[in-house]
Structure formats: structure tokens, C-alpha cells
Amino acid sequence: MTTRYGFHIVAVDKRVAGQVVPFEAAREKIAARLTEQVGCKALEQYVAVLAGKADVQGVNLNAAATPLVR
């Protein structure tokens, strides 16, 4: 395998088949993950709006001119 750090040799000693997890068993983890992703995206957008209002030169802050960010 090649990555940006060079070549890597991987030895597979054992394979274990995966199992299907019922939705009810995974519901809380899925909800927590989605909540975390939404929070991170909201924070990212908020910082972009703040950076758009700031007068900072010499660094790219991925600023947004309006609160309508993607």
C-alpha cells in the first residue's frame, strides 16, 4: 500500500466476518454522531462568518461574506 508517507506493508493474519447490527441497537450511536457532525458544521460556519467580518490580512481564514454558507 502507498500513502503520502511512503510504502506500507500490511499482513492480514486473520479475517473476522462482520455482523449486521439492528437499528435499535445502533440508534443512540447514530444520533450522537449526527448531532456531533451538525454541531461541528454549525461551529465551522459561525467561525467563517466571524472571519468574514474581521479585518485580518496575510492569512486565509476561509471567510464567508454572508451568513449563507454551505
CHARMM internal coordinates of N, CA and C (Angstrom, degrees):
IC EDIT
DIST 1 N 1 CA 1.4404
DIST 1 CA 1 C 1.5222
ANGL 1 N 1 CA 1 C 107.77
DIST 1 C 2 N 1.3295
ANGL 1 CA 1 C 2 N 117.40
DIHE 1 N 1 CA 1 C 2 N 140.76
DIST 2 N 2 CA 1.4553
ANGL 1 C 2 N 2 CA 122.00
DIHE 1 CA 1 C 2 N 2 CA 178.41
DIST 2 CA 2 C 1.5204
ANGL 2 N 2 CA 2 C 109.58
DIHE 1 C 2 N 2 CA 2 C -117.07
DIST 2 C 3 N 1.3186
ANGL 2 CA 2 C 3 N 116.91
DIHE 2 N 2 CA 2 C 3 N 131.57
DIST 3 N 3 CA 1.4541
ANGL 2 C 3 N 3 CA 122.42
DIHE 2 CA 2 C 3 N 3 CA 174.86
DIST 3 CA 3 C 1.5153
ANGL 3 N 3 CA 3 C 108.25
DIHE 2 C 3 N 3 CA 3 C -126.68
DIST 3 C 4 N 1.3112
ANGL 3 CA 3 C 4 N 117.43
DIHE 3 N 3 CA 3 C 4 N -177.39
DIST 4 N 4 CA 1.4611
ANGL 3 C 4 N 4 CA 120.10
DIHE 3 CA 3 C 4 N 4 CA 179.50
DIST 4 CA 4 C 1.5346
ANGL 4 N 4 CA 4 C 111.70
DIHE 3 C 4 N 4 CA 4 C -66.90
DIST 4 C 5 N 1.3258
ANGL 4 CA 4 C 5 N 117.13
DIHE 4 N 4 CA 4 C 5 N -13.09
DIST 5 N 5 CA 1.4539
ANGL 4 C 5 N 5 CA 121.16
DIHE 4 CA 4 C 5 N 5 CA 178.78
DIST 5 CA 5 C 1.5222
ANGL 5 N 5 CA 5 C 112.59
DIHE 4 C 5 N 5 CA 5 C -95.55
DIST 5 C 6 N 1.3330
ANGL 5 CA 5 C 6 N 117.58
DIHE 5 N 5 CA 5 C 6 N -1.25
DIST 6 N 6 CA 1.4558
ANGL 5 C 6 N 6 CA 121.18
DIHE 5 CA 5 C 6 N 6 CA 178.93
DIST 6 CA 6 C 1.5163
ANGL 6 N 6 CA 6 C 111.77
DIHE 5 C 6 N 6 CA 6 C 120.75
DIST 6 C 7 N 1.3294
ANGL 6 CA 6 C 7 N 115.44
DIHE 6 N 6 CA 6 C 7 N -157.67
DIST 7 N 7 CA 1.4579
ANGL 6 C 7 N 7 CA 121.41
DIHE 6 CA 6 C 7 N 7 CA -178.80
DIST 7 CA 7 C 1.5210
ANGL 7 N 7 CA 7 C 110.19
DIHE 6 C 7 N 7 CA 7 C -89.31
DIST 7 C 8 N 1.3207
ANGL 7 CA 7 C 8 N 115.52
DIHE 7 N 7 CA 7 C 8 N 145.18
DIST 8 N 8 CA 1.4572
ANGL 7 C 8 N 8 CA 121.73
DIHE 7 CA 7 C 8 N 8 CA 177.30
DIST 8 CA 8 C 1.5268
ANGL 8 N 8 CA 8 C 108.43
DIHE 7 C 8 N 8 CA 8 C -131.40
DIST 8 C 9 N 1.3023
ANGL 8 CA 8 C 9 N 115.17
DIHE 8 N 8 CA 8 C 9 N 137.87
DIST 9 N 9 CA 1.4603
ANGL 8 C 9 N 9 CA 120.24
DIHE 8 CA 8 C 9 N 9 CA 177.28
DIST 9 CA 9 C 1.5239
ANGL 9 N 9 CA 9 C 107.42
DIHE 8 C 9 N 9 CA 9 C -106.58
DIST 9 C 10 N 1.3280
ANGL 9 CA 9 C 10 N 115.29
DIHE 9 N 9 CA 9 C 10 N 126.11
DIST 10 N 10 CA 1.4637
ANGL 9 C 10 N 10 CA 120.94
DIHE 9 CA 9 C 10 N 10 CA -177.25
DIST 10 CA 10 C 1.5166
ANGL 10 N 10 CA 10 C 108.36
DIHE 9 C 10 N 10 CA 10 C -119.44
DIST 10 C 11 N 1.3132
ANGL 10 CA 10 C 11 N 115.73
DIHE 10 N 10 CA 10 C 11 N 128.23
DIST 11 N 11 CA 1.4606
ANGL 10 C 11 N 11 CA 120.82
DIHE 10 CA 10 C 11 N 11 CA 177.18
DIST 11 CA 11 C 1.5245
ANGL 11 N 11 CA 11 C 108.60
DIHE 10 C 11 N 11 CA 11 C -108.39
DIST 11 C 12 N 1.3299
ANGL 11 CA 11 C 12 N 117.10
DIHE 11 N 11 CA 11 C 12 N 124.97
DIST 12 N 12 CA 1.4570
ANGL 11 C 12 N 12 CA 121.71
DIHE 11 CA 11 C 12 N 12 CA 177.39
DIST 12 CA 12 C 1.5255
ANGL 12 N 12 CA 12 C 106.89
DIHE 11 C 12 N 12 CA 12 C -97.11
DIST 12 C 13 N 1.3226
ANGL 12 CA 12 C 13 N 115.38
DIHE 12 N 12 CA 12 C 13 N 109.82
DIST 13 N 13 CA 1.4552
ANGL 12 C 13 N 13 CA 120.46
DIHE 12 CA 12 C 13 N 13 CA -177.97
DIST 13 CA 13 C 1.5268
ANGL 13 N 13 CA 13 C 112.27
DIHE 12 C 13 N 13 CA 13 C -90.20
DIST 13 C 14 N 1.3264
ANGL 13 CA 13 C 14 N 116.21
DIHE 13 N 13 CA 13 C 14 N -28.58
DIST 14 N 14 CA 1.4474
ANGL 13 C 14 N 14 CA 119.51
DIHE 13 CA 13 C 14 N 14 CA -175.00
DIST 14 CA 14 C 1.5254
ANGL 14 N 14 CA 14 C 109.00
DIHE 13 C 14 N 14 CA 14 C -156.30
DIST 14 C 15 N 1.3110
ANGL 14 CA 14 C 15 N 116.16
DIHE 14 N 14 CA 14 C 15 N 140.63
DIST 15 N 15 CA 1.4566
ANGL 14 C 15 N 15 CA 121.26
DIHE 14 CA 14 C 15 N 15 CA 175.43
DIST 15 CA 15 C 1.5215
ANGL 15 N 15 CA 15 C 108.45
DIHE 14 C 15 N 15 CA 15 C -114.38
DIST 15 C 16 N 1.3207
ANGL 15 CA 15 C 16 N 115.07
DIHE 15 N 15 CA 15 C 16 N 135.62
DIST 16 N 16 CA 1.4545
ANGL 15 C 16 N 16 CA 121.09
DIHE 15 CA 15 C 16 N 16 CA 178.18
DIST 16 CA 16 C 1.5230
ANGL 16 N 16 CA 16 C 106.83
DIHE 15 C 16 N 16 CA 16 C -121.22
DIST 16 C 17 N 1.3154
ANGL 16 CA 16 C 17 N 116.23
DIHE 16 N 16 CA 16 C 17 N 124.15
DIST 17 N 17 CA 1.4651
ANGL 16 C 17 N 17 CA 120.23
DIHE 16 CA 16 C 17 N 17 CA -179.56
DIST 17 CA 17 C 1.5216
ANGL 17 N 17 CA 17 C 110.15
DIHE 16 C 17 N 17 CA 17 C -67.10
DIST 17 C 18 N 1.3340
ANGL 17 CA 17 C 18 N 115.67
DIHE 17 N 17 CA 17 C 18 N 141.41
DIST 18 N 18 CA 1.4535
ANGL 17 C 18 N 18 CA 120.89
DIHE 17 CA 17 C 18 N 18 CA 177.71
DIST 18 CA 18 C 1.5150
ANGL 18 N 18 CA 18 C 111.47
DIHE 17 C 18 N 18 CA 18 C -76.67
DIST 18 C 19 N 1.2990
ANGL 18 CA 18 C 19 N 115.48
DIHE 18 N 18 CA 18 C 19 N 167.45
DIST 19 N 19 CA 1.4604
ANGL 18 C 19 N 19 CA 121.46
DIHE 18 CA 18 C 19 N 19 CA 179.42
DIST 19 CA 19 C 1.5230
ANGL 19 N 19 CA 19 C 108.88
DIHE 18 C 19 N 19 CA 19 C -126.15
DIST 19 C 20 N 1.3072
ANGL 19 CA 19 C 20 N 116.38
DIHE 19 N 19 CA 19 C 20 N 146.93
DIST 20 N 20 CA 1.4486
ANGL 19 C 20 N 20 CA 121.59
DIHE 19 CA 19 C 20 N 20 CA 175.10
DIST 20 CA 20 C 1.5203
ANGL 20 N 20 CA 20 C 107.86
DIHE 19 C 20 N 20 CA 20 C -79.42
DIST 20 C 21 N 1.3213
ANGL 20 CA 20 C 21 N 115.27
DIHE 20 N 20 CA 20 C 21 N 127.06
DIST 21 N 21 CA 1.4625
ANGL 20 C 21 N 21 CA 120.86
DIHE 20 CA 20 C 21 N 21 CA 179.93
DIST 21 CA 21 C 1.5211
ANGL 21 N 21 CA 21 C 108.26
DIHE 20 C 21 N 21 CA 21 C -98.07
DIST 21 C 22 N 1.3085
ANGL 21 CA 21 C 22 N 119.15
DIHE 21 N 21 CA 21 C 22 N 130.78
DIST 22 N 22 CA 1.4606
ANGL 21 C 22 N 22 CA 120.65
DIHE 21 CA 21 C 22 N 22 CA 177.81
DIST 22 CA 22 C 1.5325
ANGL 22 N 22 CA 22 C 110.55
DIHE 21 C 22 N 22 CA 22 C -62.43
DIST 22 C 23 N 1.3250
ANGL 22 CA 22 C 23 N 115.87
DIHE 22 N 22 CA 22 C 23 N 145.39
DIST 23 N 23 CA 1.4581
ANGL 22 C 23 N 23 CA 120.98
DIHE 22 CA 22 C 23 N 23 CA -177.96
DIST 23 CA 23 C 1.5200
ANGL 23 N 23 CA 23 C 111.69
DIHE 22 C 23 N 23 CA 23 C -55.54
DIST 23 C 24 N 1.3070
ANGL 23 CA 23 C 24 N 117.31
DIHE 23 N 23 CA 23 C 24 N -42.46
DIST 24 N 24 CA 1.4628
ANGL 23 C 24 N 24 CA 120.61
DIHE 23 CA 23 C 24 N 24 CA -178.27
DIST 24 CA 24 C 1.5276
ANGL 24 N 24 CA 24 C 111.87
DIHE 23 C 24 N 24 CA 24 C -60.01
DIST 24 C 25 N 1.3178
ANGL 24 CA 24 C 25 N 116.57
DIHE 24 N 24 CA 24 C 25 N -32.46
DIST 25 N 25 CA 1.4605
ANGL 24 C 25 N 25 CA 119.99
DIHE 24 CA 24 C 25 N 25 CA 179.31
DIST 25 CA 25 C 1.5312
ANGL 25 N 25 CA 25 C 111.64
DIHE 24 C 25 N 25 CA 25 C -74.98
DIST 25 C 26 N 1.3211
ANGL 25 CA 25 C 26 N 116.45
DIHE 25 N 25 CA 25 C 26 N -27.08
DIST 26 N 26 CA 1.4622
ANGL 25 C 26 N 26 CA 120.89
DIHE 25 CA 25 C 26 N 26 CA -177.05
DIST 26 CA 26 C 1.5173
ANGL 26 N 26 CA 26 C 113.01
DIHE 25 C 26 N 26 CA 26 C -101.72
DIST 26 C 27 N 1.3191
ANGL 26 CA 26 C 27 N 117.86
DIHE 26 N 26 CA 26 C 27 N -5.33
DIST 27 N 27 CA 1.4716
ANGL 26 C 27 N 27 CA 122.38
DIHE 26 CA 26 C 27 N 27 CA -173.95
DIST 27 CA 27 C 1.5246
ANGL 27 N 27 CA 27 C 112.92
DIHE 26 C 27 N 27 CA 27 C -52.71
DIST 27 C 28 N 1.3280
ANGL 27 CA 27 C 28 N 118.56
DIHE 27 N 27 CA 27 C 28 N -48.15
DIST 28 N 28 CA 1.4621
ANGL 27 C 28 N 28 CA 121.75
DIHE 27 CA 27 C 28 N 28 CA -176.56
DIST 28 CA 28 C 1.5237
ANGL 28 N 28 CA 28 C 111.41
DIHE 27 C 28 N 28 CA 28 C -65.78
DIST 28 C 29 N 1.3254
ANGL 28 CA 28 C 29 N 117.26
DIHE 28 N 28 CA 28 C 29 N -40.67
DIST 29 N 29 CA 1.4663
ANGL 28 C 29 N 29 CA 119.73
DIHE 28 CA 28 C 29 N 29 CA 179.19
DIST 29 CA 29 C 1.5216
ANGL 29 N 29 CA 29 C 110.98
DIHE 28 C 29 N 29 CA 29 C -66.84
DIST 29 C 30 N 1.3263
ANGL 29 CA 29 C 30 N 116.43
DIHE 29 N 29 CA 29 C 30 N -39.58
DIST 30 N 30 CA 1.4681
ANGL 29 C 30 N 30 CA 120.49
DIHE 29 CA 29 C 30 N 30 CA 178.71
DIST 30 CA 30 C 1.5282
ANGL 30 N 30 CA 30 C 109.70
DIHE 29 C 30 N 30 CA 30 C -63.79
DIST 30 C 31 N 1.3284
ANGL 30 CA 30 C 31 N 116.45
DIHE 30 N 30 CA 30 C 31 N -45.98
DIST 31 N 31 CA 1.4691
ANGL 30 C 31 N 31 CA 120.68
DIHE 30 CA 30 C 31 N 31 CA -179.90
DIST 31 CA 31 C 1.5257
ANGL 31 N 31 CA 31 C 110.95
DIHE 30 C 31 N 31 CA 31 C -62.07
DIST 31 C 32 N 1.3290
ANGL 31 CA 31 C 32 N 117.03
DIHE 31 N 31 CA 31 C 32 N -42.02
DIST 32 N 32 CA 1.4663
ANGL 31 C 32 N 32 CA 120.50
DIHE 31 CA 31 C 32 N 32 CA 179.46
DIST 32 CA 32 C 1.5225
ANGL 32 N 32 CA 32 C 110.83
DIHE 31 C 32 N 32 CA 32 C -64.41
DIST 32 C 33 N 1.3133
ANGL 32 CA 32 C 33 N 116.83
DIHE 32 N 32 CA 32 C 33 N -41.57
DIST 33 N 33 CA 1.4690
ANGL 32 C 33 N 33 CA 120.68
DIHE 32 CA 32 C 33 N 33 CA -179.67
DIST 33 CA 33 C 1.5262
ANGL 33 N 33 CA 33 C 111.25
DIHE 32 C 33 N 33 CA 33 C -65.58
DIST 33 C 34 N 1.3275
ANGL 33 CA 33 C 34 N 117.02
DIHE 33 N 33 CA 33 C 34 N -43.58
DIST 34 N 34 CA 1.4590
ANGL 33 C 34 N 34 CA 120.69
DIHE 33 CA 33 C 34 N 34 CA 178.77
DIST 34 CA 34 C 1.5303
ANGL 34 N 34 CA 34 C 111.22
DIHE 33 C 34 N 34 CA 34 C -65.27
DIST 34 C 35 N 1.3150
ANGL 34 CA 34 C 35 N 116.94
DIHE 34 N 34 CA 34 C 35 N -39.98
DIST 35 N 35 CA 1.4641
ANGL 34 C 35 N 35 CA 121.13
DIHE 34 CA 34 C 35 N 35 CA 177.61
DIST 35 CA 35 C 1.5287
ANGL 35 N 35 CA 35 C 110.34
DIHE 34 C 35 N 35 CA 35 C -62.57
DIST 35 C 36 N 1.3115
ANGL 35 CA 35 C 36 N 116.69
DIHE 35 N 35 CA 35 C 36 N -42.24
DIST 36 N 36 CA 1.4650
ANGL 35 C 36 N 36 CA 121.28
DIHE 35 CA 35 C 36 N 36 CA 178.75
DIST 36 CA 36 C 1.5287
ANGL 36 N 36 CA 36 C 110.68
DIHE 35 C 36 N 36 CA 36 C -63.79
DIST 36 C 37 N 1.3296
ANGL 36 CA 36 C 37 N 117.28
DIHE 36 N 36 CA 36 C 37 N -43.56
DIST 37 N 37 CA 1.4579
ANGL 36 C 37 N 37 CA 120.95
DIHE 36 CA 36 C 37 N 37 CA 179.97
DIST 37 CA 37 C 1.5241
ANGL 37 N 37 CA 37 C 111.46
DIHE 36 C 37 N 37 CA 37 C -63.48
DIST 37 C 38 N 1.3211
ANGL 37 CA 37 C 38 N 116.84
DIHE 37 N 37 CA 37 C 38 N -42.13
DIST 38 N 38 CA 1.4664
ANGL 37 C 38 N 38 CA 120.82
DIHE 37 CA 37 C 38 N 38 CA 179.58
DIST 38 CA 38 C 1.5371
ANGL 38 N 38 CA 38 C 109.72
DIHE 37 C 38 N 38 CA 38 C -64.76
DIST 38 C 39 N 1.3224
ANGL 38 CA 38 C 39 N 116.53
DIHE 38 N 38 CA 38 C 39 N -42.52
DIST 39 N 39 CA 1.4652
ANGL 38 C 39 N 39 CA 120.50
DIHE 38 CA 38 C 39 N 39 CA 178.61
DIST 39 CA 39 C 1.5165
ANGL 39 N 39 CA 39 C 112.10
DIHE 38 C 39 N 39 CA 39 C -62.15
DIST 39 C 40 N 1.3130
ANGL 39 CA 39 C 40 N 116.82
DIHE 39 N 39 CA 39 C 40 N -42.66
DIST 40 N 40 CA 1.4678
ANGL 39 C 40 N 40 CA 121.05
DIHE 39 CA 39 C 40 N 40 CA 179.17
DIST 40 CA 40 C 1.5223
ANGL 40 N 40 CA 40 C 110.80
DIHE 39 C 40 N 40 CA 40 C -64.34
DIST 40 C 41 N 1.3214
ANGL 40 CA 40 C 41 N 116.67
DIHE 40 N 40 CA 40 C 41 N -42.84
DIST 41 N 41 CA 1.4662
ANGL 40 C 41 N 41 CA 120.79
DIHE 40 CA 40 C 41 N 41 CA 179.94
DIST 41 CA 41 C 1.5277
ANGL 41 N 41 CA 41 C 110.31
DIHE 40 C 41 N 41 CA 41 C -64.97
DIST 41 C 42 N 1.3326
ANGL 41 CA 41 C 42 N 117.46
DIHE 41 N 41 CA 41 C 42 N -42.32
DIST 42 N 42 CA 1.4575
ANGL 41 C 42 N 42 CA 121.08
DIHE 41 CA 41 C 42 N 42 CA 179.18
DIST 42 CA 42 C 1.5270
ANGL 42 N 42 CA 42 C 110.78
DIHE 41 C 42 N 42 CA 42 C -62.88
DIST 42 C 43 N 1.3205
ANGL 42 CA 42 C 43 N 117.49
DIHE 42 N 42 CA 42 C 43 N -42.17
DIST 43 N 43 CA 1.4532
ANGL 42 C 43 N 43 CA 121.45
DIHE 42 CA 42 C 43 N 43 CA 178.38
DIST 43 CA 43 C 1.5299
ANGL 43 N 43 CA 43 C 110.51
DIHE 42 C 43 N 43 CA 43 C -64.71
DIST 43 C 44 N 1.3224
ANGL 43 CA 43 C 44 N 116.89
DIHE 43 N 43 CA 43 C 44 N -42.69
DIST 44 N 44 CA 1.4603
ANGL 43 C 44 N 44 CA 121.81
DIHE 43 CA 43 C 44 N 44 CA 178.31
DIST 44 CA 44 C 1.5355
ANGL 44 N 44 CA 44 C 110.41
DIHE 43 C 44 N 44 CA 44 C -59.42
DIST 44 C 45 N 1.3312
ANGL 44 CA 44 C 45 N 116.88
DIHE 44 N 44 CA 44 C 45 N -44.26
DIST 45 N 45 CA 1.4556
ANGL 44 C 45 N 45 CA 120.74
DIHE 44 CA 44 C 45 N 45 CA 179.76
DIST 45 CA 45 C 1.5219
ANGL 45 N 45 CA 45 C 111.39
DIHE 44 C 45 N 45 CA 45 C -68.03
DIST 45 C 46 N 1.3110
ANGL 45 CA 45 C 46 N 117.72
DIHE 45 N 45 CA 45 C 46 N -38.78
DIST 46 N 46 CA 1.4654
ANGL 45 C 46 N 46 CA 121.66
DIHE 45 CA 45 C 46 N 46 CA 178.52
DIST 46 CA 46 C 1.5273
ANGL 46 N 46 CA 46 C 110.57
DIHE 45 C 46 N 46 CA 46 C -62.62
DIST 46 C 47 N 1.3195
ANGL 46 CA 46 C 47 N 117.19
DIHE 46 N 46 CA 46 C 47 N -43.88
DIST 47 N 47 CA 1.4571
ANGL 46 C 47 N 47 CA 121.33
DIHE 46 CA 46 C 47 N 47 CA 178.82
DIST 47 CA 47 C 1.5299
ANGL 47 N 47 CA 47 C 110.31
DIHE 46 C 47 N 47 CA 47 C -64.90
DIST 47 C 48 N 1.3331
ANGL 47 CA 47 C 48 N 117.23
DIHE 47 N 47 CA 47 C 48 N -37.59
DIST 48 N 48 CA 1.4603
ANGL 47 C 48 N 48 CA 120.85
DIHE 47 CA 47 C 48 N 48 CA 178.22
DIST 48 CA 48 C 1.5239
ANGL 48 N 48 CA 48 C 110.65
DIHE 47 C 48 N 48 CA 48 C -63.68
DIST 48 C 49 N 1.3250
ANGL 48 CA 48 C 49 N 117.11
DIHE 48 N 48 CA 48 C 49 N -40.18
DIST 49 N 49 CA 1.4690
ANGL 48 C 49 N 49 CA 120.57
DIHE 48 CA 48 C 49 N 49 CA 178.04
DIST 49 CA 49 C 1.5291
ANGL 49 N 49 CA 49 C 110.06
DIHE 48 C 49 N 49 CA 49 C -66.52
DIST 49 C 50 N 1.3290
ANGL 49 CA 49 C 50 N 117.43
DIHE 49 N 49 CA 49 C 50 N -43.68
DIST 50 N 50 CA 1.4627
ANGL 49 C 50 N 50 CA 120.58
DIHE 49 CA 49 C 50 N 50 CA 177.70
DIST 50 CA 50 C 1.5237
ANGL 50 N 50 CA 50 C 111.09
DIHE 49 C 50 N 50 CA 50 C -62.03
DIST 50 C 51 N 1.3270
ANGL 50 CA 50 C 51 N 116.42
DIHE 50 N 50 CA 50 C 51 N -41.30
DIST 51 N 51 CA 1.4680
ANGL 50 C 51 N 51 CA 120.39
DIHE 50 CA 50 C 51 N 51 CA 179.23
DIST 51 CA 51 C 1.5252
ANGL 51 N 51 CA 51 C 110.38
DIHE 50 C 51 N 51 CA 51 C -64.98
DIST 51 C 52 N 1.3299
ANGL 51 CA 51 C 52 N 117.48
DIHE 51 N 51 CA 51 C 52 N -33.07
DIST 52 N 52 CA 1.4572
ANGL 51 C 52 N 52 CA 121.16
DIHE 51 CA 51 C 52 N 52 CA 178.58
DIST 52 CA 52 C 1.5196
ANGL 52 N 52 CA 52 C 112.03
DIHE 51 C 52 N 52 CA 52 C -67.45
DIST 52 C 53 N 1.3236
ANGL 52 CA 52 C 53 N 116.88
DIHE 52 N 52 CA 52 C 53 N -27.78
DIST 53 N 53 CA 1.4625
ANGL 52 C 53 N 53 CA 121.27
DIHE 52 CA 52 C 53 N 53 CA 179.17
DIST 53 CA 53 C 1.5239
ANGL 53 N 53 CA 53 C 112.03
DIHE 52 C 53 N 53 CA 53 C -87.09
DIST 53 C 54 N 1.3181
ANGL 53 CA 53 C 54 N 117.35
DIHE 53 N 53 CA 53 C 54 N -15.45
DIST 54 N 54 CA 1.4635
ANGL 53 C 54 N 54 CA 121.49
DIHE 53 CA 53 C 54 N 54 CA -177.01
DIST 54 CA 54 C 1.5243
ANGL 54 N 54 CA 54 C 110.70
DIHE 53 C 54 N 54 CA 54 C -83.74
DIST 54 C 55 N 1.3173
ANGL 54 CA 54 C 55 N 115.05
DIHE 54 N 54 CA 54 C 55 N 153.07
DIST 55 N 55 CA 1.4642
ANGL 54 C 55 N 55 CA 121.05
DIHE 54 CA 54 C 55 N 55 CA 176.81
DIST 55 CA 55 C 1.5281
ANGL 55 N 55 CA 55 C 107.87
DIHE 54 C 55 N 55 CA 55 C -105.92
DIST 55 C 56 N 1.3223
ANGL 55 CA 55 C 56 N 115.16
DIHE 55 N 55 CA 55 C 56 N 78.55
DIST 56 N 56 CA 1.4612
ANGL 55 C 56 N 56 CA 121.60
DIHE 55 CA 55 C 56 N 56 CA -178.42
DIST 56 CA 56 C 1.5174
ANGL 56 N 56 CA 56 C 108.29
DIHE 55 C 56 N 56 CA 56 C -114.70
DIST 56 C 57 N 1.3202
ANGL 56 CA 56 C 57 N 116.44
DIHE 56 N 56 CA 56 C 57 N 132.71
DIST 57 N 57 CA 1.4553
ANGL 56 C 57 N 57 CA 120.63
DIHE 56 CA 56 C 57 N 57 CA -179.23
DIST 57 CA 57 C 1.5204
ANGL 57 N 57 CA 57 C 109.72
DIHE 56 C 57 N 57 CA 57 C -122.35
DIST 57 C 58 N 1.3201
ANGL 57 CA 57 C 58 N 115.37
DIHE 57 N 57 CA 57 C 58 N 149.25
DIST 58 N 58 CA 1.4561
ANGL 57 C 58 N 58 CA 120.47
DIHE 57 CA 57 C 58 N 58 CA 175.77
DIST 58 CA 58 C 1.5131
ANGL 58 N 58 CA 58 C 114.97
DIHE 57 C 58 N 58 CA 58 C 93.62
DIST 58 C 59 N 1.3313
ANGL 58 CA 58 C 59 N 117.36
DIHE 58 N 58 CA 58 C 59 N -0.29
DIST 59 N 59 CA 1.4613
ANGL 58 C 59 N 59 CA 120.13
DIHE 58 CA 58 C 59 N 59 CA 179.04
DIST 59 CA 59 C 1.5290
ANGL 59 N 59 CA 59 C 108.17
DIHE 58 C 59 N 59 CA 59 C -147.11
DIST 59 C 60 N 1.3217
ANGL 59 CA 59 C 60 N 116.24
DIHE 59 N 59 CA 59 C 60 N 142.83
DIST 60 N 60 CA 1.4576
ANGL 59 C 60 N 60 CA 121.20
DIHE 59 CA 59 C 60 N 60 CA 179.04
DIST 60 CA 60 C 1.5250
ANGL 60 N 60 CA 60 C 108.92
DIHE 59 C 60 N 60 CA 60 C -91.62
DIST 60 C 61 N 1.3361
ANGL 60 CA 60 C 61 N 116.65
DIHE 60 N 60 CA 60 C 61 N 115.13
DIST 61 N 61 CA 1.4514
ANGL 60 C 61 N 61 CA 121.24
DIHE 60 CA 60 C 61 N 61 CA -178.11
DIST 61 CA 61 C 1.5280
ANGL 61 N 61 CA 61 C 112.78
DIHE 60 C 61 N 61 CA 61 C -102.60
DIST 61 C 62 N 1.3415
ANGL 61 CA 61 C 62 N 117.63
DIHE 61 N 61 CA 61 C 62 N 9.48
DIST 62 N 62 CA 1.4645
ANGL 61 C 62 N 62 CA 121.83
DIHE 61 CA 61 C 62 N 62 CA -175.91
DIST 62 CA 62 C 1.5247
ANGL 62 N 62 CA 62 C 110.65
DIHE 61 C 62 N 62 CA 62 C 52.04
DIST 62 C 63 N 1.3137
ANGL 62 CA 62 C 63 N 114.30
DIHE 62 N 62 CA 62 C 63 N 47.96
DIST 63 N 63 CA 1.4541
ANGL 62 C 63 N 63 CA 121.16
DIHE 62 CA 62 C 63 N 63 CA -175.52
DIST 63 CA 63 C 1.5174
ANGL 63 N 63 CA 63 C 111.54
DIHE 62 C 63 N 63 CA 63 C -70.79
DIST 63 C 64 N 1.3251
ANGL 63 CA 63 C 64 N 115.64
DIHE 63 N 63 CA 63 C 64 N 151.32
DIST 64 N 64 CA 1.4636
ANGL 63 C 64 N 64 CA 122.85
DIHE 63 CA 63 C 64 N 64 CA 175.92
DIST 64 CA 64 C 1.5252
ANGL 64 N 64 CA 64 C 107.82
DIHE 63 C 64 N 64 CA 64 C -113.49
DIST 64 C 65 N 1.3235
ANGL 64 CA 64 C 65 N 116.52
DIHE 64 N 64 CA 64 C 65 N 132.02
DIST 65 N 65 CA 1.4475
ANGL 64 C 65 N 65 CA 121.12
DIHE 64 CA 64 C 65 N 65 CA -179.08
DIST 65 CA 65 C 1.5350
ANGL 65 N 65 CA 65 C 111.71
DIHE 64 C 65 N 65 CA 65 C -72.84
DIST 65 C 66 N 1.3166
ANGL 65 CA 65 C 66 N 117.40
DIHE 65 N 65 CA 65 C 66 N -28.42
DIST 66 N 66 CA 1.4580
ANGL 65 C 66 N 66 CA 121.97
DIHE 65 CA 65 C 66 N 66 CA -178.67
DIST 66 CA 66 C 1.5212
ANGL 66 N 66 CA 66 C 108.99
DIHE 65 C 66 N 66 CA 66 C -131.42
DIST 66 C 67 N 1.3312
ANGL 66 CA 66 C 67 N 116.70
DIHE 66 N 66 CA 66 C 67 N 164.93
DIST 67 N 67 CA 1.4727
ANGL 66 C 67 N 67 CA 119.38
DIHE 66 CA 66 C 67 N 67 CA 177.72
DIST 67 CA 67 C 1.5167
ANGL 67 N 67 CA 67 C 113.27
DIHE 66 C 67 N 67 CA 67 C -69.84
DIST 67 C 68 N 1.3308
ANGL 67 CA 67 C 68 N 117.46
DIHE 67 N 67 CA 67 C 68 N -7.91
DIST 68 N 68 CA 1.4651
ANGL 67 C 68 N 68 CA 120.89
DIHE 67 CA 67 C 68 N 68 CA 179.14
DIST 68 CA 68 C 1.5213
ANGL 68 N 68 CA 68 C 108.57
DIHE 67 C 68 N 68 CA 68 C -86.13
DIST 68 C 69 N 1.3110
ANGL 68 CA 68 C 69 N 116.51
DIHE 68 N 68 CA 68 C 69 N 84.05
DIST 69 N 69 CA 1.4599
ANGL 68 C 69 N 69 CA 121.77
DIHE 68 CA 68 C 69 N 69 CA 179.27
DIST 69 CA 69 C 1.5071
ANGL 69 N 69 CA 69 C 108.87
DIHE 68 C 69 N 69 CA 69 C -107.39
DIST 69 C 70 N 1.2981
ANGL 69 CA 69 C 70 N 116.37
DIHE 69 N 69 CA 69 C 70 N 159.21
DIST 70 N 70 CA 1.4710
ANGL 69 C 70 N 70 CA 119.51
DIHE 69 CA 69 C 70 N 70 CA -177.34
DIST 70 CA 70 C 1.4755
ANGL 70 N 70 CA 70 C 113.06
DIHE 69 C 70 N 70 CA 70 C -79.40
END
COOR INIT
IC SEED 1 N 1 CA 1 C
IC BUILD
